Amino acid sequence: MTDHDVPLDFGDPADLDMLRRELRAWLTEHPLPRRRNGEPMAEFLHRWHRQLHSGGWVGLDVPERYGGRGLTALHQVAVSDELGACRAPGVPRIGYLAHALLEFCSEDQRARLLPRMLSGDDVWCQGFSEPGAGSDLAGMSTYARRSPDGGHYLINGQKLWTSYAQYSDYCLLLARTDRAAPAHSSITAFALPLNRAGVTVRPLRAANGDDEFCELFLDDVRVAVDERIGAEGDGWPLAMTTVNYERNALDTGHLSKYGLLLERLRRQLREHPDALPDGLVSAVGRCVVDYQVLVAHTRRRTAERLAGRPAGPESSVDKLLMTRAEQRLYETALAVLPEELHRDGGAVYGEYLYSRAASVYGGTSQIQRNIIAKRLLHLPSAS
């Protein structure tokens, strides 16, 4: 690491600094894995997940009785920040699901599901978006009909953009349980085993070559009542809890990765001050501003979480800021570092391609603006 690769400074207390040094020492003894030739990205990330769990680096802010370490959100954020700063393959994508289960599951479900999720024994995906509703959860049509005897549900519908469903054991699935009630009180969550009869998974190939996204078809899928997460109608607040974690650049480790690339661009400007046109110099300057604004917002969200404040619609502002920062940064990086375009499978080019999806995954930018208009600015709906 260079002097500029130092992770973000949150004014960490002593134990947090010790945790960071402990993780760096562990990473020295357990080098980052390399993706094997032909290895699917999902299997590579799962191998990395298991390696991290073996060292106790998964679920730091999950209580010990559910397989975590019982530390704070700040400890988990510090680990995500460190992993991003050392160019690790990625933070296991389970933190936001684990927090949703912690908040809404029964005690029996927490004890049964969370330890296996954290260890990677069970791989989970998230079934929220649908073809007809995009990322507007209020418009979902997947329906779970309860049996006359009340003992189970039959689920019919389709999900879209479900990440790595073909490699997953469970799906945190949202479905309506009351077609007549308002969306915010009629959506229910289920822990759906993906080997259940009636489930069909169809992978989609993305522009970067990975088969991350999938379609999920549900035809008379039978789900027991004790596979429901929370009460009927709890699906909406559960979804908001999930996406609010998913939209935080600190939780995902994205922020430190942005910082590393930004420093590389600034170093290029310092070492070759006359090699770039003024327009690109200005573009790098805008990337610096985007990054610093995003840092300030994510720090505020982390402080609010530590104070016990529930996540709210403000996370939509963070999602828009993260999307703008990421897309402009990688677009600028390819212009400043054109050699990256000629490297087959180059990291920056691959990240650039993936960044184009940032305005879609986790809720589209249009949806985020609607949330801000209605819930933060209290603007009237268009007639």
C-alpha positions in Angstrom: 0.0 0.0 0.0 1.2 3.6 -0.7 0.7 6.5 1.7 -2.5 7.3 -0.2 -4.0 3.9 0.3 -4.8 4.4 3.9 -8.5 3.5 4.5 -10.9 6.2 5.6 -10.3 7.7 9.0 -13.4 7.7 11.2 -11.6 8.8 14.3 -11.6 5.1 15.2 -11.5 4.1 18.8 -8.5 2.0 19.9 -10.3 -1.3 19.6 -11.3 -0.5 16.0 -7.7 0.4 15.1 -6.7 -3.0 16.7 -9.3 -4.8 14.6 -8.0 -3.2 11.4 -4.4 -4.3 12.2 -5.7 -7.8 13.1 -7.4 -8.1 9.7 -4.3 -6.8 7.9 -2.1 -9.4 9.7 -4.6 -12.1 8.9 -4.6 -11.1 5.2 -0.8 -11.4 5.2 -1.1 -15.0 6.3 -4.2 -15.7 4.1 -3.5 -14.1 0.7 -6.4 -13.0 -1.4 -7.6 -15.8 -3.6 -7.2 -15.7 -7.4 -10.1 -16.6 -9.7 -9.3 -19.9 -11.4 -9.4 -20.2 -15.2 -13.1 -20.7 -16.1 -14.3 -20.5 -12.5 -17.8 -18.8 -12.4 -17.7 -15.6 -10.5 -20.3 -16.8 -8.0 -18.2 -19.8 -7.1 -15.1 -17.6 -6.7 -16.9 -15.2 -4.4 -18.3 -18.1 -2.4 -14.8 -19.5 -1.9 -13.7 -16.0 -0.7 -16.7 -15.9 1.6 -15.7 -19.2 3.2 -12.1 -18.1 3.6 -13.2 -14.8 5.3 -15.6 -16.7 7.6 -12.8 -19.2 8.6 -10.9 -16.1 10.0 -14.0 -14.7 11.8 -14.4 -11.8 9.3 -18.1 -12.3 8.4 -21.0 -11.0 10.4 -19.1 -8.9 12.9 -22.2 -6.9 14.0 -24.3 -10.1 14.3 -24.8 -11.4 17.8 -22.5 -14.4 18.7 -25.5 -16.7 19.4 -26.3 -16.4 15.7 -22.8 -17.1 14.4 -21.4 -13.5 14.4 -18.9 -11.7 16.6 -21.3 -9.4 18.5 -19.5 -6.2 17.7 -20.9 -2.9 16.3 -21.8 -1.6 12.9 -18.7 0.5 12.9 -16.5 -2.7 13.3 -18.3 -4.2 10.3 -17.9 -1.0 8.3 -14.2 -0.9 9.2 -13.7 -4.5 7.9 -15.5 -3.7 4.6 -13.4 -0.5 4.3 -10.2 -2.5 4.8 -11.2 -5.2 2.3 -12.0 -2.6 -0.3 -8.7 -0.8 0.3 -6.7 -4.0 -0.3 -8.5 -4.7 -3.5 -10.2 -7.8 -2.1 -12.7 -9.6 -4.4 -15.6 -8.1 -2.5 -17.5 -8.1 0.7 -19.8 -11.1 1.0 -23.2 -9.9 -0.1 -25.1 -11.1 2.9 -24.9 -8.2 5.4 -28.1 -6.6 4.3 -29.9 -9.9 4.2 -28.6 -10.9 7.6 -29.9 -7.6 9.2 -33.3 -8.1 7.6 -33.5 -11.6 9.1 -32.3 -10.4 12.5 -35.0 -7.8 12.6 -38.0 -9.8 11.3 -37.4 -13.5 11.9 -38.7 -15.5 14.8 -36.1 -16.7 17.3 -36.2 -20.2 15.9 -35.6 -18.9 12.3 -32.7 -16.7 13.5 -31.0 -19.7 15.2 -31.6 -21.9 12.2 -30.9 -19.6 9.3 -28.3 -17.0 10.3 -25.3 -19.2 11.3 -25.5 -21.2 8.0 -25.9 -17.9 6.0 -22.8 -16.4 7.7 -20.7 -19.5 7.2 -21.7 -19.9 3.6 -23.2 -23.3 4.2 -26.4 -21.8 2.7 -26.1 -19.3 -0.1 -28.9 -16.7 -0.4 -30.2 -14.5 -3.1 -32.8 -11.7 -3.1 -36.1 -12.0 -5.0 -37.5 -8.4 -5.1 -37.6 -7.0 -8.6 -40.1 -8.1 -11.3 -40.4 -7.6 -15.0 -43.6 -5.6 -14.8 -42.7 -3.5 -11.8 -39.0 -2.8 -12.4 -37.6 -1.9 -9.0 -40.9 -0.3 -7.9 -41.8 -2.8 -5.2 -45.2 -1.3 -4.8 -46.1 -2.6 -8.3 -45.2 -6.2 -7.8 -47.6 -8.9 -8.9 -46.1 -12.2 -7.5 -48.9 -13.5 -5.3 -48.9 -16.0 -2.4 -52.3 -17.5 -1.8 -52.9 -19.0 1.6 -54.5 -22.4 1.6 -58.0 -22.8 3.1 -56.7 -24.7 6.1 -54.1 -21.9 6.7 -51.2 -24.4 6.7 -49.3 -23.2 3.6 -49.1 -20.8 0.7 -49.0 -21.3 -3.1 -46.8 -18.8 -4.8 -47.1 -17.8 -8.5 -45.2 -15.1 -10.3 -41.8 -14.0 -11.7 -38.7 -12.2 -10.4 -36.0 -10.5 -12.4 -32.4 -9.4 -11.8 -32.0 -11.9 -9.1 -28.3 -12.1 -8.5 -26.7 -15.6 -8.6 -29.9 -17.5 -8.1 -28.6 -20.5 -9.9 -25.9 -20.8 -7.3 -28.1 -20.2 -4.3 -29.9 -22.4 -1.8 -32.4 -19.8 -0.5 -34.2 -16.8 -1.8 -35.5 -14.0 0.4 -38.7 -13.6 -1.6 -41.3 -10.9 -1.6 -44.9 -11.6 -2.7 -48.3 -10.0 -2.2 -50.6 -11.8 0.2 -53.5 -9.4 -0.3 -54.3 -8.1 -3.7 -56.9 -5.6 -2.4 -54.8 -3.9 0.3 -52.3 -1.1 -0.3 -48.9 -2.3 -1.4 -47.1 -1.1 1.7 -49.3 -3.4 3.9 -49.8 -6.3 1.5 -46.3 -7.6 0.8 -45.0 -10.5 2.7 -41.5 -12.1 2.9 -40.6 -15.8 2.6 -37.4 -17.8 3.0 -37.8 -19.9 -0.1 -35.6 -23.0 -0.7 -34.7 -22.9 -4.4 -34.9 -26.6 -4.8 -38.6 -26.5 -4.2 -40.9 -27.9 -6.9 -42.2 -25.2 -9.2 -39.1 -23.0 -9.0 -37.3 -22.4 -12.3 -34.1 -20.3 -12.5 -32.9 -18.9 -15.9 -29.5 -17.1 -15.9 -28.9 -14.0 -18.0 -25.5 -13.2 -19.5 -24.3 -9.6 -18.7 -22.1 -7.3 -20.8 -19.1 -8.1 -18.7 -19.5 -11.8 -19.4 -20.7 -12.9 -16.0 -24.0 -14.7 -15.5 -24.9 -12.8 -12.3 -28.5 -11.9 -13.1 -31.3 -14.4 -13.3 -35.0 -14.7 -14.0 -36.9 -16.6 -11.4 -40.2 -18.3 -12.3 -42.6 -19.5 -9.6 -45.4 -21.9 -10.6 -47.6 -23.1 -7.7 -44.6 -23.2 -5.3 -45.8 -24.5 -2.0 -44.3 -22.7 1.0 -45.1 -23.6 4.6 -46.3 -20.9 7.0 -43.2 -21.3 9.2 -41.1 -20.3 6.1 -42.7 -16.9 6.2 -40.4 -14.1 7.6 -42.3 -11.9 10.0 -46.1 -11.4 9.8 -48.2 -11.0 6.7 -47.6 -7.4 5.5 -44.1 -7.1 7.0 -42.5 -7.4 3.5 -42.4 -3.7 2.8 -40.4 -2.6 6.0 -38.2 -5.7 5.6 -37.4 -4.6 2.0 -36.6 -1.1 3.1 -34.2 -2.4 5.8 -32.5 -4.6 3.2 -32.1 -2.0 0.5 -30.9 0.7 2.9 -27.9 -1.5 3.8 -27.4 -2.4 0.2 -27.2 1.3 -0.8 -24.5 2.3 1.6 -21.1 2.5 -0.1 -19.3 1.8 3.2 -21.2 -1.4 3.9 -20.3 -2.7 0.4 -16.7 -1.7 0.6 -17.1 0.4 -2.6 -15.9 3.6 -1.1 -12.3 2.6 -0.5 -12.1 1.1 -4.0 -13.2 4.4 -5.4 -10.6 6.1 -3.3 -7.8 3.9 -4.7 -8.8 4.5 -8.3 -9.1 8.2 -7.7 -5.6 8.4 -6.2 -4.3 6.5 -9.3 -5.8 9.2 -11.5 -4.4 12.0 -9.4 -1.0 10.3 -9.5 -1.2 10.2 -13.3 -1.9 13.9 -13.4 1.0 14.7 -11.1 3.5 12.6 -13.1 2.3 13.7 -16.5 0.8 17.2 -16.0 0.9 18.1 -19.7 -0.3 14.8 -21.2 -4.0 15.3 -20.7 -6.3 17.9 -22.1 -7.9 20.4 -19.7 -11.2 18.7 -20.1 -9.9 15.5 -18.5 -8.2 17.4 -15.7 -11.6 19.0 -14.9 -13.3 15.6 -15.1 -10.9 14.2 -12.5 -11.7 17.2 -10.3 -15.4 16.5 -10.6 -14.6 12.9 -9.5 -12.8 14.2 -6.4 -15.9 16.3 -5.5 -18.3 13.3 -6.1 -16.1 11.1 -3.8 -15.8 13.6 -1.0 -19.6 14.3 -1.0 -20.3 10.6 -0.9 -17.8 10.1 2.0 -19.6 12.8 4.0 -23.0 11.2 3.4 -22.0 7.7 4.2 -20.3 8.8 7.4 -23.5 10.5 8.4 -25.5 7.3 7.7 -23.1 5.2 9.8 -23.3 7.7 12.7 -27.1 7.5 12.5 -27.1 3.7 12.6 -24.7 3.7 15.6 -27.1 6.0 17.4 -29.9 3.5 16.8 -31.8 5.6 14.2 -33.6 3.3 11.7 -32.7 3.6 8.1 -35.0 5.9 6.2 -35.6 7.4 2.7 -32.4 9.4 3.0 -30.6 6.3 1.7 -32.0 7.2 -1.7 -29.8 10.3 -1.7 -26.8 8.1 -1.0 -27.7 5.7 -3.8 -27.9 8.5 -6.3 -24.6 9.9 -5.1 -23.0 6.5 -5.3 -24.3 5.9 -8.8 -23.0 9.3 -10.0 -19.6 8.9 -8.3 -19.1 5.3 -9.6 -20.2 5.9 -13.2 -18.3 9.2 -13.7 -15.2 7.7 -12.0 -14.9 4.7 -14.2 -15.8 6.6 -17.3 -13.1 9.2 -16.5 -10.6 6.4 -15.6 -10.8 4.9 -19.1 -10.2 8.3 -20.7 -7.2 9.0 -18.4 -5.8 5.4 -18.6 -6.7 4.3 -22.2 -4.3 1.4 -22.0 -7.0 -0.2 -19.7 -9.2 -0.5 -22.8 -6.7 -2.7 -24.5 -6.3 -5.2 -21.7 -8.5 -8.2 -22.2 -10.4 -8.5 -19.0 -8.7 -5.5 -17.5 -10.0 -4.6 -14.0 -10.9 -1.0 -14.8 -12.7 -1.9 -18.0 -14.6 -4.7 -16.2 -15.6 -2.3 -13.4 -16.6 0.3 -16.0 -19.0 -2.1 -17.6 -20.4 -3.1 -14.2 -20.8 0.5 -13.2 -23.4 1.0 -16.0 -25.8 -1.2 -13.9 -25.5 1.1 -10.9 -28.4 3.2 -12.0 -30.6 0.0 -12.0 -29.6 -2.4 -9.2 -30.7 -1.7 -5.7 -33.5 0.4 -7.1 -33.3 2.5 -10.3 -32.3 6.2 -10.2 -35.9 7.1 -11.3 -37.3 5.3 -8.3 -34.8 7.0 -6.0 -35.8 10.4 -7.3 -39.5 9.5 -6.7 -38.7 8.5 -3.1 -36.9 11.7 -2.5 -39.7 13.8 -4.1 -42.5 12.1 -2.1 -40.9 11.2 1.2 -38.2 13.8 1.8 -39.5 16.9 -0.2 -43.2 16.0 0.2 -44.0 17.0 -3.3 -47.4 16.1 -4.7 -47.8 13.3 -7.2 -48.4 14.2 -10.8 -52.1 14.2 -11.7 
